[in-house]
Amino acid sequence: GAGVSQSPRYKVTKRGQDVALRCDPISGHVSLYWYRQALGQGPEFLTYFNYEAQQDKSGLPNDRFSAERPEGSISTLTIQRTEQRDSAMYRCASSPFVIVLAGTDTQYFGPGTRLTVL
Amino acid sequence: QKEVEQNSGPLSVPEGAIASLNCTYSDRGSQSFFWYRQYSGKSPELIMSIYSNGDKEDGRFTAQLNKASQYVSLLIRDSQPSDSATYLCAVGTTAGGTSYGKLTFGQGTILTVHP
């Protein structure tokens, strides 16, 4: 079946512009996670949703970052007034379960959106 | 102190050797642990998960967990050039005895297997 998809795959923007990054999870997956990955580092948690409810946004760097998942499927991560330090790979992952149980798969990652802020 | 730390790399091993990757974590209450493989320019891919102390084997991969020492490792036997990648250790979030999918990743260890 189809995996997690993200769009756009590449986004170049000028400092000060707003950007919206989209994640389309695997059909039926209830949990959706956003991570940011700098070059040479592991993914860093940003926020996650169970169904349409945002469970944890403790990883969002500041109030320029926001995310929504209004119908419990597609999610959008929005960055307002972008800055050069926002440049990174933004990764989305989805999971079929809210709770992690031994023997169940966890997260499937999408291909990511490479954001470059000039 | 970082929450999840991996042994510094890069790690280079000859083909056919055993590659050993190590990871320590700071939250003593953690219950779920994962190893992801990430090829250059690609997304992380889950290769092993472990929840109980001891060893868990899957083909050429063995994950080892020692909760008392807050240590998890990954052994790759009979390493192949196709195993060359970055290996990411990740720890799941535990609250009230239940594990959730929010992951904390280490910085990754680059493994190169040379012919």
Contacts between the chains, C-beta under 8 A, distances in Angstrom:
chain1	res1	chain2	res2	distance
A	31	B	101	5.4
A	33	B	101	6.6
A	33	B	102	6.8
A	33	B	103	7.6
A	35	B	103	8.0
A	35	B	105	8.0
A	40	B	107	7.6
A	40	B	108	7.5
A	41	B	107	5.4
A	41	B	108	7.0
A	42	B	4	7.7
A	42	B	88	5.0
A	42	B	90	7.5
A	42	B	105	3.2
A	42	B	106	5.4
A	42	B	107	5.3
A	42	B	108	5.1
A	43	B	44	6.7
A	43	B	88	7.6
A	43	B	103	7.5
A	43	B	105	5.1
A	44	B	105	7.3
A	45	B	102	5.8
A	45	B	103	6.7
A	45	B	104	6.7
A	48	B	101	7.2
A	48	B	102	5.7
A	56	B	102	6.1
A	91	B	43	6.6
A	91	B	44	7.7
A	95	B	101	4.8
A	97	B	101	7.4
A	98	B	100	7.2
A	98	B	101	7.7
A	99	B	98	5.7
A	99	B	99	6.7
A	99	B	100	6.5
A	100	B	32	5.0
A	100	B	92	5.3
A	100	B	99	4.1
A	100	B	100	6.2
A	100	B	101	5.5
A	101	B	99	7.7
A	102	B	32	7.9
A	102	B	49	7.7
A	102	B	51	4.2
A	102	B	52	7.4
A	105	B	46	6.9
A	106	B	32	7.9
A	106	B	34	6.3
A	106	B	46	6.2
A	106	B	49	6.5
A	106	B	92	7.5
A	106	B	101	5.8
A	106	B	103	7.7
A	107	B	46	7.1
A	107	B	101	5.9
A	107	B	103	7.0
A	108	B	46	7.9
A	109	B	43	4.1
A	109	B	44	5.2
A	109	B	45	7.5
A	110	B	43	6.5
A	111	B	42	7.9
A	111	B	43	5.7
A	112	B	43	6.2
